[in-house]
Amino acid sequence: MPRLVARFLALLLCGMPLALSAAPPRVLIFSKTAGFRHDSIPVAVAALRDLARRQALTADASEEAAVFSPERLRAYRAVIFVNTTGDILDAPQQRALEGFIRAGGGFVGVHAAADTEYGWPWYGELVGAWFESHPPGLQTTRVRFDVDGVAARGREWRATDEIYNYRRNPRGRANVIATVDEHDYTGGTMGDDHPIAWCRGFAGGRAWYTGLGHDGALYADPVFLRHLARGLRYAAGLSGEC
């Protein structure tokens, strides 16, 4: 009998690492719209899913605001607002996102995330700056990164996209990591210092935003994908550099 018990315990212990193994950390990709809807949303969601997978993250995609509850958000390391627009969360859902960030969660905003929730001041601080306007159509500009490892050579990259102007310059409130050059195109309103991407610790969590991402073609560009991957790693707490 003691021998049988010993064999049983050995089998049980051998199985324990599988039973107790932690699931991959998760991120939420959220793309609900209540205003303009970008045609690039499906390709953006697919690209973000792939980037998450490459970082050993599991990505869920949803346009259901009900996911913003304290219980459901507890499953995630970060939430990604990709081309959201308008008023998309009610008051309890807004409080759930605030609580998620205060508990150490991360936020990634892509392009029209800055064209979202204008009546919610806390969200404006989370994103860093709200959308003001943009020149007509797609235009090409030099993007200058303030970090290494994104552009293929040096810190400069030429990108074609819809280029946002913002209601305020986030510099001084956030760590600006990329700017555009208004001399390259028409319709810029922010002058010689035109941030297009930034990040910061915020309210106990982490926030990262890029104004690029309107045009679906960008989601096949390796520079833009490296840019997004860096933001994803930072928001998910996998890197201290944004």
Secondary structure, 3 states (H helix, E strand, C coil): CHHHHHHHHHHHHHHHHHHHCCCCCEEEEECCECCCCCCCHHHHHHHHHHHHHHCCCEEEEECCHHHCCHHHHCCEEEEEEECCEECCCCHHHHHHHHHHHHCCCEEEEEHHHHHECCCCHHHHHHHCCCEEECCCCCEEEEEEECCCCCCCCCCEEEEEECCCEECCCCECCEEEEEEECHHHCCCCCCCCCEEEEEEEEECCEEEEEECCCCCHHHHHCHHHHHHHHHHHHHHCCCCCCC
